[in-house]
Amino acid sequence: MPVVDAAWEEWLSSNVARGCSPDSMIDAMVQAGFATQAAQSAVHRAFGEPPSASVATEAALAQSAPRTFQYDEPPVASGNVIRAHDRDVRVLMRSERPQVIVFGDVLSKDECAEMIERSRHRLKRSTTVNPDTGKEDVIRNRTSEGVWYQRGEDSFIEMLDRRISSLMNWPVENGEGLQILHYNTTGEYRPHFDYFPPDQPGSAVHTAQGGQRVATLVIYLNDVPDGGETIFPEAGLSVAAQQGGAVYFRYMNGQRQLDPLTLHGGAPVLGGDKWIMTKWMRERAYG
């Protein structure tokens, strides 16, 4: 059973500051292995309220922080099969709020194996953005190893960049380089946002070039026997890791609003390991 150590205290205070709801934070902690009562106690303590005040706290938050995000049409094409540059990709599920799409067959088995073998000997401990300074820090909330590829660094990577750009229907030049991440058993990435919170000083460092992130595509490079789902605790969504499949989510609309329902994380890997490839898209040309 996990305990509320310094890393969890940091996670709690960070998510309170970002405006996450108590329910979503409790759900995330329960999925990470906490008992429900322990999670409720920790979350309500983080909000400065005793557990018995949970109903009042929820009501107060609902009144003080109403959801104003306006959903417009996502850029991804309609239909059950999308032609993505050189490959037909199946649509397995669509969610309107938040805007989440689950795909099958984004990469072939051979392409998945190629990316894993290319990356295996280049892995370094993953970092996350420090909200105050914008620097990349290693934290215990993110237990993975990763490697970055320059956009279009060779013909194979360029082909994948073009396929992903076509699928997301966003310019190739607006994309960050592909990132490969590897999680061993018990590895996880606790719930977070992919966009750079505008109220955090460190975000300006990252939005100065290319602007804000607008959408993410996470591609699964292997089947995970148990655990390792991509979870959206605010929305009650969970996407299992299946080789070649992917999950797309969009968090910035045409009015430049940011969707808090896209709070997401990588659930702990309970059996085997997990390899994923991530593409982040920006407002403008990046790099």
N, C-alpha and C positions, 0 to 999 in steps of 0.2 A: 504494500500500500504506500503510495507516495506521500510526502510530507510537504508542508508549506515552508520551504527553505528560502534562502535569499533570492534565488532565481525566480521562484514563484511569486514572492513579494514584489519583485521588479515587474513581473508580468501583470500582476493585479493592478498596481498603481499606474502602469502605462496604459492599460485598457480602460481604466476609469477615466484617465485624462483624455482619451480618444473619443469618449462618449458611448462606449459599448454598453449594452443593457446588462443588468445583473443576470437575467435568465440565460443570455448567450454565454456569459462567462462561467456560470454554474454548469451549463451543458458541456462546455469545453473541458472543464476540470473533471467532470464525471467520466467523459470519454477518455481522459488521460489516466483514469484509475482511481480517482478519489471517491470516497463514499459521499452520497448525496448530501447528507447532513453536514459533513466536514466542508464540502464545497460551498454550501449555502452560508455557513458560518464565516468562512474566509472572505467570500465576496461581499457580504453585507458589512463585515468589519472594514473592508477596503473602502466602502462607500460611507463609512462613518455612522452606520446604523446598526442597532442590535438585530439579530435574526427575527425577533418577534415583530419588527417593523417592516417586514418584507413587502406586505401589501401596500402600505403607505409609501414606501420607497419607490415601488414600481409605478404607482399612480403619479407621484411627484415627477419622476423622470419622464413619463409619457406626456405630462403637461408642459414641462420645461424644455424638452428637446423633441418636438414633433418631427417626424420624418418628412422632409420637404423635397426629397430627390424626385425629379420628374423623369419618368421613363419615356424615351423616344425610340425610334426604330434602330435596332442594332445594324451595323454594317454587313454582317455575315449574310450570305445569300439564303433565300428560302429554299424549301424542298427537302426531300429525304436523302438525296445524294447530291453532293456538291463537287463540281470539277475544280480541283485545286492544282492549277498549273499543269502537272503531268500525271495526276492521279485522281481517281474517283474516291471520295471520302463519304462514308455513311454517317447520317445524323441519327443518333440513338435516343436523344432526349433534349428537349428545350424547356427552359424555365424563363418566365417573363420577369419575375421579381424575386431575386436579382436576375440579371441577364446571364444565364449559364447555358452552355450547349455542350453535350457530351458526344464525341465523335468516335467512330471505329475506323480502322484501316488508314490512319494518317501516315504511318510508316509500315513497311513490310518487316517480316521477321529478320531478314538479312540486313536491312538498314538499321534496325534496332541493335543487332549484334555488332555491326560495324561501329556504331557510336559508342557502345560500351567498351569495345576493345581499344578504340582510339583514346579513350579517356582514362582507362584503368590505372595507368602509370603516371598520370598527370594530376591526380587528385590532391587538393589541399583543403584544410578545414574551412567550412563555410563561415561567412561573416554576415552581419546585419548592420543596417545604417544606425549610427548613434543619433538620436533625435535632437540632441543639442549642438553637436559639432558637424554632423554630416559625414564623419569618418566611418570606416568599416571596422566593426568590432566583432570579436569572437565571443558568443554568449552561450549559456547552457540551454537556452530555449530553442536553439537550432543545432541539432546533433547530426550534422551531415558533412560530407566532403564533396568538393565540387571543382569544376574547371570551366573556364570561359573560352569560347571560340570567337575569333574576329569574324565579323559579318563578311561572308563571301571569301574566306581565307583560302579555299581551294575549290575545285569544281564540285565536289560532293557536298560541302557545306553550302556553297552557293545554290545548288539545286534545292536543298532543304529550306534555305531562307526564302526562295521564290515560292515553293509550295506552301509554306506556312503563311507568307504574306498574302497569297491568293486566297487561302482558306479564311484568314481573318479579314480579308478585303481591306487591307491597310498598306500603305506604301512600304516597299522593302527598305528604303532609306530611313524610315522612321523607327525601325526595329533595333533593339539592342542586340548584341551578339548572343548566340545560343549559349545557354548555361546547362551543363550536365551536373546532376547531383546524385550522390550515392548514400543510401541509408542502410546501415547494418541492423540486425535484430535489436529491437527497443528504440531505434532511431526515430526521431519525430521532429516536427516544426510546429510549435504551439501557435494558436490562432493569431493572425496578424493581418495587416492590409498590405497590398502590393504598391498602392499609390503612396506618394510622399505627403504626409499630413501638412497642410498649409500653415497650421499654427505652430509647427515645430521649427525652431531656428535652423536646424541642420538640413532641412528639406531644400532650402534655397541653393545649396551647393549642387544638388542633383538635378534640379529643374532648370538651372541656368543654361544647360545645353540640351536642346530637344524638347524642353517643357515637361509637363506632367506625364506620367504613365497613364494610358487610357484603357488597356486591356491586356490580358495574360492568356497564353496557351501553355498548358502543362501536358506533355506527351509521356506516356508510360513506356519504358523501354524493356520491361520484363513483367511477367506475371508475378504477383506477390501472393504466396500461399495463404497468408493470414495477416489482417491489419493493413496499415499503410494507405488507407483511403484518404482522398482529399475531402475534408469536411468543411461545411459552411454552417457554423453553429447558429447564426442569426436566422438562417433560412430553413434549418432542419434538413439540409441536403448532405448526402454522402456519396462519393463516386469511387468505386473500386478500381484498383490499378490492374489494367489488363493490357498486355503487350500490344503496342501499335495504336492503342486508343489514346484519347486525349480529352481534356476538359478545358473549355474556353469560358472566360468570364470577363465582362466589361464593367468598368466602374466609373468612367467619366462620360457624361452625356454631352450633347451639343452645346449646352449652356455652361459647360465646365464644372458642373456639380459632381460631387464624388459620392458614390453609393456605399453607405455603411453596411448594407446587407452582404457585401462581398468580403466581410471578415471571413478568413479561411485558414486552414492549417493542414498539416500532414499528420494524420493519426499515427500513433506508435506502430512500428512494424513488429508483428507478433510471431511471424514465422518467415524464415528466409531473409532476403534483403530486397531493396527497392532501388531501381535506377529510373530517373526521370530526366527529361529535357525540357527546359523552360524558355519561352520567348516572351519578352515584354515589348509592347509597342508604345511609342511616345506620340505627343501631339504633332511634333515637327521633326524634320530631319535630324538624325542623331549620329554623332561620330564624325 
